[in-house]
Amino acid sequence: MKTKSAVPSRESFAARRKRALEVYERLVATYPEAKCSLDHRNPLELMVATILSAQCTDARVNIVTKTLFKEFKTARDYAEKPREILEKHIQSCGFYRQKAKHIANACKVIVDTHGGKVPGTIGELTKLDGVGRKTANVILGTCFDTPGVVVDTHCKRLANRLGFTKQQDPTKIEHDLMKLWPREVWSLFSHLMVFHGRGACVARTPRCGECPVSGLCPSAR
């Protein structure tokens, strides 16, 4: 059964921006606890956790990092300790050898080029091994108070279902959403999309009858 939608078949850009803000307001009311789901105490820990989260749940990453962060405290630890120790810690996250390589290589650059501190610009971050725009925007928005649109699998799926983009490439989706969302809410809106993607708007069978934004969604059923 199709839920009645308030979205016209042909929508102007101005109308889409207005609808995006209405979606944001409803999601804020629905998920007041929305924030980064990865446990961390500093930018380095968040970078490591975000790299580990690729094709792995945040819940599993948080279990792994609880012990990992007790042994690996600095970028130098990741860069210089035997790779086998790091791999053993992160094995249950999947693709652990590749992730360990990314983390160690990124941390070597952080030590050699940035004095052991995670840099705070997207240009510097995306030069680090294993750090793409998604990871960089997570770090910037959470640790450096620099808003960024984080396009993960949830955001990609919801942005298309909501008619905010027709793109599939994450960078193109990011740019489309940056035009729609006010800059000051880029990071929070990204978290809201994750929470909603895990809650009502799941991948296989979205629960449109429970969705607070179904009337604003052209895909609602």
N, C-alpha and C positions, 0 to 999 in steps of 0.2 A: 504494500500500500504506500503510495507516494504522499509524503508530508507536504502540505501547502508551503511553498516558498515565496518569500517576498522579493526574490532576486529576479529582475527582468531578463529575458533572453539576450537582449542587447543592453549592456551596461556601460555608461560613460566612466571615464577614469575618475572623475570627481565622485560619482556615486560609489564606485568601488572603494575609494579611500574612506568615504563615510561609513560604508558597511564594515570595512576592516576595523575601524575604531569601535563600532558597535560590538563586533565580535570580541575585540580586546576587553571591553568593559564587562561583557558577560562572563568571559573566561576568568577575569580577575575575581569576580564575585564567586565563581564556582571553585576556583583553586587558589585561595588566599595564601596557601603554604608554598606555592610554586617557587622553586629556586633550583640551583645546581644540585643534582642528586649525588654527585661524587664527593666523598669525604676528603677533605684536604685542610691544611693549615697555612699553606703558602703557595705562591705561583708554581714552584717546582713540583710540589706534590700534585697540584691540579694538572700540570702538563703530563706528568707520568700517568696519572689516573685516566686522563682523556685518551692518551695513546693506547692504554690497555683496554679501553672501552670499545674499541673497534670490533664489531662482530662479537660482542660480549655484553652481558647485562651489567648495568651499574651496580646491582646488588652483589653480583659475583666479584666485581672489581673492588668494592668496599671491603669484602671479606679478605681478599688477597692483600690489599694495601695496609690493612690493619697490622699485619706482621712485617710486610715489606718496609714500611716507613720507620720501623724501629731499627732496622739494620742499615738502611740507605737513607741518610739524613741530608746529604749535600750533593750537589752536582758532581763533585769530584769522586764521591763514593760510586756513583753510577758509571763514571768514565773510567775509573781505575780498578775497581774490584773485579775479580775474575768473572767473566761473563756467565760461567756455569752457575754461580750462586744466584745471580739475577734470574736466570732462566728457571731455576728450581722454584723460586718464589712465585713466578708468574705463570707457571705451566698450565694451570687450570683456566687461564683466560683465553687459551687458544692462540694459535700462530705465535707461540711464545718466543721462538728463536728470532723471528723477524721483528717482533715488538722489542725484544731485548736489544737487538742491533740498533733500532731507531733510537731508543732511549739512551743507550751508551754513546752513540755518535752525536746526538743532540747535546748531551751533557758535556761532551768534550769541547764542543764549540762554545757552550756557555762558560766553561772554565777558561778556555784560551782567549776568547774574544770579549766576554761580558763580565769578567771578574767573578764568575761563579753565580751571578744573579740572572734570573730569567728576564730577557728584555721585554720592554713594554710597548712595542709598536708592531703592527701587523707585518710590516716589511721585514723587520728583524726576525720575528717569530717564524714566518713562513720559509725562512732560509734554513731553519733547523730540520734535521732529518726526522721524518715522521710527523711533522707539524704542518697541516694544511690550513686552509682558511677556517674550517669548522673549529678545529682545535684552538687556533689563534683567537678566534672570536669568543670562545668559551673563556679563555684565560683573560683576555682584555676586559670583557664585560664583568667577570666575577672578581678579578683581583686588581684591576687597574682603573675601574670606574670609567671605562671607555666602551660605550654601547656598540654592540655588533649583532648581526643577524646570524644565528647558528642554524645551518641547514643540515640536520641529520635525517634519518629515515622517517621519523614522525613528521617533522616540519615539511619535508618534501611531499609526503602523502597528503597531509592536511591542506597545504597551500594549493595543491592541484584540485582537491575535492571542493575546497571553498571558492574556487575560481579566482584565486589571487594571482595565479600564474598558469601558463600552459607549458612551461619549460620542464625539462628533466635533468638538465645539467645543474649541479648544485650552485655553481658560481652565478649562472644566469638567474636561478631562483632567488638567490641572495639579493641580486641587484633589483629584481622586480619587487621584492618585499621591502627593500630599503626605500623605494619610491612611495609605497603605500603606508608604511608604519611611521609614526613620528619618531625621530631619532632617539628621543629620551626613553622610549619604551622598547627599543630593538631587543635588548637582552632579556627583559622580562617576558616580552611576547614570545620569544624563542622558548623560554622555559614553559610557558603556558601551553604552547603547541605540543611539547613533549608530554606534559601531564595529561592533556586532553587525548593525545594519541595513545597513551597507555590506558586511559579511562574509557571514554565512550567511543571515540573514533578509531577503533582498532583496525588492523589491516584487513582481516578476512571478512568479518561480519560486524560492521559498525552498528552500534546501538543507537540509531537515530531517534528512537522514541524517548530516550533518556537524555538526548543532547540539548544543552542549553542554547545552542546556536543553530539548531536545525532550520528554523524559519529564515535564517540568513544564509543558508547553504544551498547552492544550486544542485548539489548531489544528494540531498537528504531523501531517504526513502522510508 
